[in-house]
């Protein structure tokens, strides 16, 4: 098995193989570098009292998207709080009709990834 000098994406574990292999380390550098991932999106979360527990799942996803040494960009509040001017990605965790201001925000090009 021919491998590069640095074996990446191995999750800090030794590879486990089902058959014996002969390892050969290539002297060539790895193929072109992977492009930098896009920055994690800043999420605005608005939730009803009944959906308060669901916020932890969105928070976990935002943490997973963020670099290990950074806090996730997350604005969490109740549904009666207005959207800020910087809102680009809205997670709406409430049942029933959307408030007119939120519907207008969507009409103006906002994004709404989650609606229960």
OpenMM code with the backbone's topology and positions (N, CA, C; nanometers):
from openmm import Vec3, app, unit

residues = "UNK UNK UNK UNK UNK UNK UNK UNK UNK UNK UNK UNK UNK UNK UNK UNK UNK UNK UNK UNK UNK UNK UNK UNK UNK UNK UNK UNK UNK UNK UNK UNK UNK UNK UNK UNK UNK UNK UNK UNK UNK UNK UNK UNK UNK UNK UNK UNK UNK UNK UNK UNK UNK UNK UNK UNK UNK UNK UNK UNK UNK UNK UNK UNK UNK UNK UNK UNK UNK UNK UNK UNK UNK UNK UNK UNK UNK UNK UNK UNK UNK UNK UNK UNK UNK UNK UNK UNK UNK UNK UNK UNK UNK UNK UNK UNK UNK UNK UNK UNK UNK UNK UNK UNK UNK UNK UNK UNK UNK UNK UNK UNK UNK UNK UNK UNK".split()
positions = [
    Vec3(0.0857, -0.1153, 0.0000),
    Vec3(0.0000, 0.0000, 0.0000),
    Vec3(0.0905, 0.1217, 0.0000),
    Vec3(0.0700, 0.2114, -0.0953),
    Vec3(0.1491, 0.3335, -0.1068),
    Vec3(0.0722, 0.4454, -0.0383),
    Vec3(0.1398, 0.5132, 0.0525),
    Vec3(0.0777, 0.6212, 0.1284),
    Vec3(0.1673, 0.7444, 0.1237),
    Vec3(0.1087, 0.8626, 0.1420),
    Vec3(0.1909, 0.9847, 0.1472),
    Vec3(0.2672, 0.9906, 0.2792),
    Vec3(0.3666, 1.0792, 0.2882),
    Vec3(0.4423, 1.0917, 0.4133),
    Vec3(0.3543, 1.1273, 0.5330),
    Vec3(0.2483, 1.2016, 0.5083),
    Vec3(0.1564, 1.2391, 0.6144),
    Vec3(0.0190, 1.1860, 0.5770),
    Vec3(-0.0314, 1.0933, 0.6574),
    Vec3(-0.1616, 1.0330, 0.6320),
    Vec3(-0.2672, 1.1165, 0.7028),
    Vec3(-0.3492, 1.1870, 0.6240),
    Vec3(-0.4487, 1.2762, 0.6818),
    Vec3(-0.5856, 1.2098, 0.6851),
    Vec3(-0.6768, 1.2713, 0.7605),
    Vec3(-0.8157, 1.2247, 0.7721),
    Vec3(-0.8253, 1.0843, 0.8289),
    Vec3(-0.7381, 1.0509, 0.9206),
    Vec3(-0.7425, 0.9189, 0.9834),
    Vec3(-0.8027, 0.9264, 1.1235),
    Vec3(-0.8555, 1.0404, 1.1618),
    Vec3(-0.9201, 1.0580, 1.2925),
    Vec3(-0.8288, 1.0196, 1.4090),
    Vec3(-0.7004, 1.0447, 1.3927),
    Vec3(-0.6015, 1.0201, 1.4983),
    Vec3(-0.5972, 0.8739, 1.5411),
    Vec3(-0.6322, 0.7850, 1.4512),
    Vec3(-0.6288, 0.6418, 1.4796),
    Vec3(-0.5417, 0.5731, 1.3753),
    Vec3(-0.4812, 0.4644, 1.4156),
    Vec3(-0.4082, 0.3837, 1.3192),
    Vec3(-0.5081, 0.3118, 1.2291),
    Vec3(-0.4775, 0.3017, 1.0996),
    Vec3(-0.5684, 0.2284, 1.0122),
    Vec3(-0.5759, 0.0811, 1.0546),
    Vec3(-0.6946, 0.0252, 1.0504),
    Vec3(-0.7141, -0.1163, 1.0818),
    Vec3(-0.7514, -0.1875, 0.9529),
    Vec3(-0.6690, -0.2820, 0.9147),
    Vec3(-0.6904, -0.3533, 0.7901),
    Vec3(-0.7198, -0.5002, 0.8196),
    Vec3(-0.7939, -0.5625, 0.7308),
    Vec3(-0.8307, -0.7030, 0.7526),
    Vec3(-0.7264, -0.7989, 0.6973),
    Vec3(-0.6317, -0.7482, 0.6197),
    Vec3(-0.5274, -0.8332, 0.5615),
    Vec3(-0.3910, -0.7691, 0.5834),
    Vec3(-0.2867, -0.8505, 0.5872),
    Vec3(-0.1519, -0.7931, 0.5989),
    Vec3(-0.1161, -0.7164, 0.4710),
    Vec3(-0.0489, -0.6042, 0.4878),
    Vec3(-0.0065, -0.5243, 0.3729),
    Vec3(0.1390, -0.4834, 0.3906),
    Vec3(0.1994, -0.4468, 0.2795),
    Vec3(0.3329, -0.3894, 0.2827),
    Vec3(0.3169, -0.2400, 0.2601),
    Vec3(0.3648, -0.1622, 0.3563),
    Vec3(0.3496, -0.0173, 0.3492),
    Vec3(0.4677, 0.0424, 0.2739),
    Vec3(0.4387, 0.1312, 0.1822),
    Vec3(0.5426, 0.2059, 0.1113),
    Vec3(0.5066, 0.3537, 0.1213),
    Vec3(0.5996, 0.4298, 0.1766),
    Vec3(0.5762, 0.5732, 0.1924),
    Vec3(0.6290, 0.6437, 0.0685),
    Vec3(0.5412, 0.7151, 0.0023),
    Vec3(0.5760, 0.7888, -0.1187),
    Vec3(0.6555, 0.9125, -0.0805),
    Vec3(0.7496, 0.9505, -0.1658),
    Vec3(0.8246, 1.0728, -0.1382),
    Vec3(0.7578, 1.1944, -0.2016),
    Vec3(0.6467, 1.1739, -0.2683),
    Vec3(0.5749, 1.2850, -0.3290),
    Vec3(0.4825, 1.3492, -0.2260),
    Vec3(0.4670, 1.4777, -0.2396),
    Vec3(0.3736, 1.5482, -0.1514),
    Vec3(0.2312, 1.5055, -0.1861),
    Vec3(0.1457, 1.5231, -0.0918),
    Vec3(0.0049, 1.4904, -0.1149),
    Vec3(-0.0506, 1.5758, -0.2278),
    Vec3(-0.1601, 1.5342, -0.2851),
    Vec3(-0.2238, 1.6085, -0.3936),
    Vec3(-0.2576, 1.7494, -0.3468),
    Vec3(-0.3085, 1.8273, -0.4363),
    Vec3(-0.3405, 1.9675, -0.4061),
    Vec3(-0.4167, 1.9801, -0.2755),
    Vec3(-0.3891, 2.0879, -0.2053),
    Vec3(-0.4553, 2.1102, -0.0769),
    Vec3(-0.6049, 2.1251, -0.0952),
    Vec3(-0.6766, 2.0849, 0.0072),
    Vec3(-0.8212, 2.0989, 0.0066),
    Vec3(-0.8560, 2.2467, 0.0213),
    Vec3(-0.9616, 2.2911, -0.0451),
    Vec3(-1.0009, 2.4316, -0.0277),
    Vec3(-1.0467, 2.4573, 0.1153),
    Vec3(-1.0302, 2.5792, 0.1578),
    Vec3(-1.0742, 2.6169, 0.2921),
    Vec3(-1.2260, 2.6066, 0.2988),
    Vec3(-1.2783, 2.5485, 0.4074),
    Vec3(-1.4244, 2.5428, 0.4196),
    Vec3(-1.4830, 2.6819, 0.4392),
    Vec3(-1.6061, 2.6968, 0.3989),
    Vec3(-1.6749, 2.8243, 0.4179),
    Vec3(-1.6912, 2.8516, 0.5671),
    Vec3(-1.6976, 2.9764, 0.6004),
    Vec3(-1.7169, 3.0132, 0.7407),
    Vec3(-1.8522, 2.9607, 0.7895),
    Vec3(-1.8573, 2.9268, 0.9151),
    Vec3(-1.9819, 2.8787, 0.9742),
    Vec3(-2.0861, 2.9900, 0.9695),
    Vec3(-2.2104, 2.9553, 0.9354),
    Vec3(-2.3127, 3.0607, 0.9288),
    Vec3(-2.3501, 3.1128, 1.0670),
    Vec3(-2.3785, 3.2401, 1.0730),
    Vec3(-2.4314, 3.2991, 1.1965),
    Vec3(-2.5809, 3.2714, 1.1980),
    Vec3(-2.6291, 3.2063, 1.3017),
    Vec3(-2.7692, 3.1688, 1.3092),
    Vec3(-2.8455, 3.2577, 1.4071),
    Vec3(-2.9639, 3.2991, 1.3657),
    Vec3(-3.0576, 3.3671, 1.4534),
    Vec3(-3.1672, 3.2664, 1.4829),
    Vec3(-3.1892, 3.2364, 1.6105),
    Vec3(-3.2892, 3.1380, 1.6512),
    Vec3(-3.3994, 3.2092, 1.7269),
    Vec3(-3.5219, 3.1871, 1.6841),
    Vec3(-3.6371, 3.2365, 1.7576),
    Vec3(-3.7233, 3.1156, 1.7911),
    Vec3(-3.7615, 3.1037, 1.9182),
    Vec3(-3.8330, 2.9841, 1.9632),
    Vec3(-3.9514, 3.0201, 2.0519),
    Vec3(-4.0494, 2.9321, 2.0492),
    Vec3(-4.1634, 2.9456, 2.1404),
    Vec3(-4.1245, 2.8794, 2.2723),
    Vec3(-4.2056, 2.9018, 2.3743),
    Vec3(-4.1780, 2.8392, 2.5047),
    Vec3(-4.1802, 2.6874, 2.4922),
    Vec3(-4.2703, 2.6344, 2.4094),
    Vec3(-4.2807, 2.4889, 2.3930),
    Vec3(-4.1587, 2.4294, 2.3226),
    Vec3(-4.0908, 2.5068, 2.2423),
    Vec3(-3.9767, 2.4564, 2.1650),
    Vec3(-3.8420, 2.4913, 2.2275),
    Vec3(-3.8445, 2.5430, 2.3483),
    Vec3(-3.7197, 2.5852, 2.4134),
    Vec3(-3.6154, 2.4728, 2.4180),
    Vec3(-3.6587, 2.3492, 2.4452),
    Vec3(-3.5638, 2.2374, 2.4528),
    Vec3(-3.4988, 2.2069, 2.3185),
    Vec3(-3.5639, 2.2416, 2.2088),
    Vec3(-3.5085, 2.2150, 2.0753),
    Vec3(-3.3887, 2.3033, 2.0436),
    Vec3(-3.3754, 2.4132, 2.1141),
    Vec3(-3.2653, 2.5061, 2.0885),
    Vec3(-3.1309, 2.4371, 2.1093),
    Vec3(-3.1236, 2.3433, 2.2001),
    Vec3(-2.9947, 2.2771, 2.2269),
    Vec3(-2.9432, 2.2025, 2.1047),
    Vec3(-3.0332, 2.1500, 2.0198),
    Vec3(-2.9896, 2.0801, 1.8994),
    Vec3(-2.9305, 2.1771, 1.7975),
    Vec3(-2.9933, 2.2918, 1.7848),
    Vec3(-2.9409, 2.3940, 1.6947),
    Vec3(-2.8075, 2.4452, 1.7477),
    Vec3(-2.7989, 2.4630, 1.8769),
    Vec3(-2.6739, 2.5073, 1.9388),
    Vec3(-2.5624, 2.4055, 1.9162),
    Vec3(-2.5949, 2.2775, 1.9264),
    Vec3(-2.4945, 2.1728, 1.9025),
    Vec3(-2.4466, 2.1754, 1.7581),
    Vec3(-2.5389, 2.1943, 1.6643),
    Vec3(-2.5001, 2.2023, 1.5233),
    Vec3(-2.4116, 2.3241, 1.4986),
    Vec3(-2.4479, 2.4374, 1.5560),
    Vec3(-2.3675, 2.5584, 1.5398),
    Vec3(-2.2282, 2.5394, 1.5998),
    Vec3(-2.2190, 2.4704, 1.7110),
    Vec3(-2.0882, 2.4430, 1.7718),
    Vec3(-2.0048, 2.3518, 1.6827),
    Vec3(-2.0693, 2.2537, 1.6207),
    Vec3(-1.9972, 2.1618, 1.5328),
    Vec3(-1.9436, 2.2331, 1.4091),
    Vec3(-2.0147, 2.3342, 1.3615),
    Vec3(-1.9699, 2.4095, 1.2440),
    Vec3(-1.8567, 2.5051, 1.2764),
    Vec3(-1.8451, 2.5454, 1.4003),
    Vec3(-1.7485, 2.6483, 1.4388),
    Vec3(-1.6110, 2.5873, 1.4634),
    Vec3(-1.5059, 2.6669, 1.4436),
    Vec3(-1.3722, 2.6178, 1.4776),
    Vec3(-1.3654, 2.5806, 1.6254),
    Vec3(-1.2787, 2.4864, 1.6615),
    Vec3(-1.2739, 2.4386, 1.7999),
    Vec3(-1.2486, 2.5471, 1.9038),
    Vec3(-1.1783, 2.6516, 1.8680),
    Vec3(-1.1432, 2.7552, 1.9653),
    Vec3(-1.2361, 2.8764, 1.9598),
    Vec3(-1.3508, 2.8646, 1.8905),
    Vec3(-1.4409, 2.9798, 1.8753),
    Vec3(-1.5809, 2.9458, 1.9246),
    Vec3(-1.6463, 3.0459, 1.9753),
    Vec3(-1.7866, 3.0318, 2.0133),
    Vec3(-1.8713, 3.0366, 1.8861),
    Vec3(-1.9778, 2.9589, 1.8802),
    Vec3(-2.0630, 2.9660, 1.7618),
    Vec3(-2.1347, 3.1005, 1.7528),
    Vec3(-2.1574, 3.1454, 1.6305),
    Vec3(-2.2319, 3.2694, 1.6077),
    Vec3(-2.3800, 3.2356, 1.6171),
    Vec3(-2.4378, 3.2617, 1.7323),
    Vec3(-2.5736, 3.2181, 1.7613),
    Vec3(-2.6470, 3.3247, 1.8405),
    Vec3(-2.7601, 3.3706, 1.7885),
    Vec3(-2.8452, 3.4682, 1.8563),
    Vec3(-2.9760, 3.3972, 1.8889),
    Vec3(-2.9989, 3.3661, 2.0155),
    Vec3(-3.1173, 3.2905, 2.0585),
    Vec3(-3.2078, 3.3798, 2.1411),
    Vec3(-3.3372, 3.3795, 2.1065),
    Vec3(-3.4345, 3.4582, 2.1821),
    Vec3(-3.5745, 3.4014, 2.1574),
    Vec3(-3.6688, 3.4510, 2.2330),
    Vec3(-3.8092, 3.4111, 2.2158),
    Vec3(-3.8641, 3.4706, 2.0859),
    Vec3(-3.9751, 3.4130, 2.0374),
    Vec3(-4.0320, 3.4562, 1.9095),
    Vec3(-4.0795, 3.6010, 1.9103),
    Vec3(-4.1014, 3.6583, 2.0265),
    Vec3(-4.1483, 3.7975, 2.0306),
    Vec3(-4.0346, 3.8989, 2.0162),
    Vec3(-3.9098, 3.8505, 2.0099),
    Vec3(-3.7954, 3.9403, 1.9918),
    Vec3(-3.7748, 3.9677, 1.8430),
    Vec3(-3.7500, 4.0929, 1.8046),
    Vec3(-3.7322, 4.1245, 1.6623),
    Vec3(-3.6019, 4.0665, 1.6076),
    Vec3(-3.5998, 4.0477, 1.4766),
    Vec3(-3.4782, 4.0023, 1.4087),
    Vec3(-3.3842, 4.1215, 1.3960),
    Vec3(-3.2571, 4.0966, 1.4173),
    Vec3(-3.1585, 4.2026, 1.4035),
    Vec3(-3.1273, 4.2304, 1.2576),
    Vec3(-3.0692, 4.3449, 1.2278),
    Vec3(-3.0370, 4.3798, 1.0888),
    Vec3(-2.9325, 4.2874, 1.0283),
    Vec3(-2.8544, 4.2184, 1.1122),
    Vec3(-2.7506, 4.1283, 1.0622),
    Vec3(-2.8021, 3.9873, 1.0365),
    Vec3(-2.9285, 3.9611, 1.0612),
    Vec3(-2.9849, 3.8272, 1.0439),
    Vec3(-2.9780, 3.7843, 0.8979),
    Vec3(-2.9164, 3.6693, 0.8746),
    Vec3(-2.9078, 3.6112, 0.7409),
    Vec3(-2.9686, 3.4713, 0.7385),
    Vec3(-2.9560, 3.3976, 0.8484),
    Vec3(-3.0047, 3.2598, 0.8566),
    Vec3(-3.0914, 3.2481, 0.9818),
    Vec3(-3.2191, 3.2253, 0.9590),
    Vec3(-3.3150, 3.2196, 1.0688),
    Vec3(-3.3596, 3.0763, 1.0924),
    Vec3(-3.3581, 3.0352, 1.2172),
    Vec3(-3.4141, 2.9075, 1.2586),
    Vec3(-3.5378, 2.9413, 1.3406),
    Vec3(-3.6552, 2.9082, 1.2875),
    Vec3(-3.7819, 2.9428, 1.3518),
    Vec3(-3.8361, 2.8178, 1.4190),
    Vec3(-3.8408, 2.8173, 1.5501),
    Vec3(-3.8863, 2.7015, 1.6267),
    Vec3(-4.0173, 2.7349, 1.6967),
    Vec3(-4.1230, 2.7446, 1.6187),
    Vec3(-4.2549, 2.7737, 1.6727),
    Vec3(-4.3593, 2.7288, 1.5714),
    Vec3(-4.4697, 2.6808, 1.6211),
    Vec3(-4.5786, 2.6417, 1.5323),
    Vec3(-4.6710, 2.7596, 1.5101),
    Vec3(-4.7589, 2.7457, 1.4145),
    Vec3(-4.8541, 2.8516, 1.3868),
    Vec3(-4.8054, 2.9428, 1.2768),
    Vec3(-4.8858, 3.0418, 1.2426),
    Vec3(-4.8480, 3.1331, 1.1345),
    Vec3(-4.7279, 3.2190, 1.1733),
    Vec3(-4.6495, 3.2526, 1.0732),
    Vec3(-4.5345, 3.3400, 1.0966),
    Vec3(-4.5821, 3.4828, 1.1198),
    Vec3(-4.5166, 3.5546, 1.2089),
    Vec3(-4.5479, 3.6968, 1.2245),
    Vec3(-4.5202, 3.7705, 1.0925),
    Vec3(-4.5926, 3.8764, 1.0705),
    Vec3(-4.5783, 3.9511, 0.9455),
    Vec3(-4.4349, 3.9985, 0.9218),
    Vec3(-4.3675, 4.0427, 1.0278),
    Vec3(-4.2289, 4.0906, 1.0124),
    Vec3(-4.1366, 3.9790, 0.9633),
    Vec3(-4.1580, 3.8581, 1.0112),
    Vec3(-4.0750, 3.7447, 0.9683),
    Vec3(-4.1088, 3.7068, 0.8239),
    Vec3(-4.2367, 3.7041, 0.7916),
    Vec3(-4.2775, 3.6747, 0.6539),
    Vec3(-4.2194, 3.7786, 0.5575),
    Vec3(-4.2205, 3.9060, 0.5968),
    Vec3(-4.1622, 4.0113, 0.5137),
    Vec3(-4.0119, 3.9906, 0.4973),
    Vec3(-3.9461, 3.9508, 0.6054),
    Vec3(-3.8011, 3.9256, 0.6002),
    Vec3(-3.7714, 3.8151, 0.4992),
    Vec3(-3.8521, 3.7108, 0.4998),
    Vec3(-3.8326, 3.6009, 0.4047),
    Vec3(-3.8576, 3.6498, 0.2626),
    Vec3(-3.9633, 3.7258, 0.2435),
    Vec3(-3.9940, 3.7807, 0.1103),
    Vec3(-3.8798, 3.8669, 0.0576),
    Vec3(-3.8102, 3.9346, 0.1472),
    Vec3(-3.6988, 4.0200, 0.1075),
    Vec3(-3.5685, 3.9434, 0.0864),
    Vec3(-3.5752, 3.8106, 0.0885),
    Vec3(-3.4561, 3.7299, 0.0578),
    Vec3(-3.3936, 3.6599, 0.1759),
    Vec3(-3.4534, 3.6663, 0.2933),
    Vec3(-3.3995, 3.5948, 0.4081),
    Vec3(-3.4087, 3.4444, 0.3870),
    Vec3(-3.3415, 3.3714, 0.4694),
    Vec3(-3.3441, 3.2252, 0.4614),
    Vec3(-3.4016, 3.1705, 0.5899),
    Vec3(-3.4823, 3.0673, 0.5787),
    Vec3(-3.5462, 3.0067, 0.6951),
    Vec3(-3.5228, 2.8558, 0.6892),
    Vec3(-3.4141, 2.8025, 0.7470),
    Vec3(-3.3838, 2.6610, 0.7322),
    Vec3(-3.4735, 2.5651, 0.8083),
    Vec3(-3.5312, 2.6026, 0.9194),
    Vec3(-3.6083, 2.5078, 0.9989),
    Vec3(-3.7428, 2.5654, 1.0411),
    Vec3(-3.8463, 2.4910, 1.0155),
    Vec3(-3.9777, 2.5262, 1.0670),
    Vec3(-4.0441, 2.3958, 1.1079),
    Vec3(-4.0866, 2.3833, 1.2355),
    Vec3(-4.1480, 2.2565, 1.2771),
    Vec3(-4.2836, 2.2370, 1.2111),
] * unit.nanometer
topology = app.Topology()
chain = topology.addChain("A")
for resn in residues:
    res = topology.addResidue(resn, chain)
    for name in ("N", "CA", "C"):
        topology.addAtom(name, app.Element.getBySymbol(name[0]), res)
